[in-house]
Amino acid sequence: VLQSSYDMFNKNKDETLDELSALGLRHVGYGIPIELFGPFSEVCVEAVRPLVQEFPNKSTSTEMVWCPKDNAHQLQEKDVPEHMMIEGFRWSISLTARVLVRTIMDGSTAVMQAIHFDDSKRLRRALLDAPRDQRCIWQLAVQVGSQSISPLFWALRSGAHTTAKAMIEDVLTIRADRDNYYYGADELFKYQPNIADNILREAPFLAESLLEGLIWRSHKSQDNLRPVIYYVKHLLQDMDEEQMLSRGLISYVRFNHPQTIMHPILTFTLDLLWEKMAKWYFLKDRLLTVINSIIFVTAQCLMSGIEVAQDPTASLFLAVGRALVYAMGFCRLLYWHVRQIILSFVNKDFAPFSCFWVPRYLTRGSHFLSFILMLNLLAMMTVEPMFHCLADSSDEDSGYGGAVQFYCDAWTDEMSLAYEIFIVIGVFLYVILIVEVGSISVRLSEYRVLCLHAVEQVLLCFAVITVVILAFAFAISGMPREVSSVSRNEWGDVGAALSTLLRLAFGVMDMAPIQDVAEESSLLVIVIILFLMVSSTFFFNLLVSQFCGVYTSLAEDIKGHARLARGEIIIETFKAVKPSKWQKFMDSLNLEKRVDFEQGDIGLAGGIKDFEPALAHPVAKDQIIRFGGNTDPSLPWPEKMEEDNSIEQTIHRTIQKSLQKMLGKGKLGSTMGAGTDGGSSSLSGSKHSE
């Protein structure tokens, strides 16, 4: 309140009015009665009055002077500053209230009133007078001055979901007269470009209503196939010309709901993007990964023998291979990750990961693994024998020969151990990254998703087994009397006990030593048997049951999870697509061309026609509401098109007709009239009985 009063005196008039108009439009959504603004302004003035009286006043004159504000009354000269401050505040707060009242009166349309009461019937009555070409606009934008508010967005935010559903269905209903088709998909995404994200955040159960509104299905079928038109324009092309892929499609993929992503129009759109564009960019990128992995395995595994290092020619090929590992593998990954990290800092795109904030792109599995691979290759370079032995390459008496040496005194045994560990990690990381190529097939992607979910259970099981091994190892180390009575040294200390229990848990140890322990220490063998029961009998069998549970939970939605994984790949792949390629792809779809509903029935633009099994989605009647009267766009649709066809009304009419047949129309008329029309109907029913 104080800020608004201050802005009246210090800010630009147009800027202040714009801010107040925006505030007033929010009050429209809140349903604030305008009668409260007058009393509220007076209360604000009375609240400020004691604060003004506390200001120091150097004037003590009691001379009566005329009020500088209106020259209509007199007051003491010492009271003039206080009076003028209060009157100035009264003027500013009153002007603010008048602007808000005017905005609320202009913005309180019948549609906004229906949203306030969350009444779909009120909404239908409010739209009876809407011109045909403005019907969608009435539900998508209320303009006051330079500010506007979306009734649909406000319905979602305020929880008026019944009205929001009715608005979505009304906007996406195809209506037709003899000259034109009226369909609000373009207006919906023009005024609400984030409509999909808003729905998924505020009312996810309305997501299907939006998607169904973007599909037209014929009520006729031929050869067990039904013509269907998917209006995918706004699921492909974003309204922002600077972006390519639609925010709506990205929102549905990031919503991460397997049932939603399996909606026909979403699967059609994702398959279209995958087959026409994303697949080739994806394979191109993964082809480089495959080539790098082949070079890595060849140089680090197949040519790692000492005989290769001793052969001059073979050692030269080995040096070239390892140089390619770091040039094509490490340098490529380093460039890509540095670029992504810089973009994340520029755009402030971070996400929480454990206890830290990391660039958001690292939260995706494949990108995180490639980052780990980059660090692994960097660590390999620090212990690379080819680099450490460069100083000895010119030594002809080294005993290994060749222009490049891979064994020397500078390369210690500890370096050799670390190098082999890094090679093992690199091999597994490359294999995991190559497995993602399986996303090219939905069936392979399903199996990959199932394996990823199973890995979580394996890691949990291994973590619990580790805790059990530690617990029993410490317990055994606390039994020095029993351990000393055993002739074998597998249980001599904590380290030996850990190693033995680990081999027992995973079944890589012969049971003969356990038989010797049973003969020498009965208490120790009881502890060992208890360990085997807990680890092998309980936890590993529990892991099997967890696998069954994972498969059962994913079986129904496995295709949805595979589609979500492919959707994420499409989103990431499109970051490498050039705008010119994207525009060429969009032009090839001819979305600006009208698609016929039936032969000779010129339809709407923005769709792609396809066929689906006739029984997949049965349609009993034409989805297009047609009218054969006057075709003037400024006229509203006829009232008969807006009558309530709800299930309740249908049941009511059916019961009414049945009772008419059983009891007779006359008698039923008096009974129904008495039950519905009140006293006047009862009176007419009484006269009829008489």
Protein Blocks (a to p, Z undefined) as FASTA:
>chain_A
ZZmmmmmmmmcfklmmmmmmmmmmmmmmnopafklmmmmmmmmmmmmmmmmmmpccfbfc
fbdcddfklopaccdfklmmmmmmmmmmmmmmmmmmmmmmmmmmmmmcfklmmmmnopak
lmmmmmmmpcfklmmmmmmoccehjbccdfklmmmmnopamlmmmmmmmmmpccddfkbc
cdfklmmmmmmmmlmmmmmmmmmmlmmmmmmmmpccdfbdeehiacddddfklmmbcfbl
kbmbdfklmmmmmnopaklmmpfklmmmmmmmmmmmmmmmmmmmmmmmmmmmmmmmmmmm
mmmcfklmmpmklmmmmmmmmmmmmmmmmmmmmmmmmmmmmmmmmnopacdehjbccdfk
lmpmklmmmmmmmmmmmmmmmmgmklmmmmmmmpmknongpjbdcbdfklcfklmmmmmm
mmmmmmmmmmmmmmmmmmmpmklmmmmmmmmmmmmmmmmmmmmmmmmmmmmmmmmmmmmm
lmmmpmbfklmpmmlmmmmmmmmmnopacfklmmmmmmmomklmmmmmmmmmmmmmmmmm
mmmmmmmmmmmmmmmmmmmmmmmmmmmmmmmmmmmpcfklmmmmmmmnopmbccdfbghi
acdehiacddddfklmgcfbdfbdcdfbdfbfkbccdfklmpccbfklmmmmmmmmmmmm
mnopklmmmmmmmmmnommlmmmmmmmmZZ
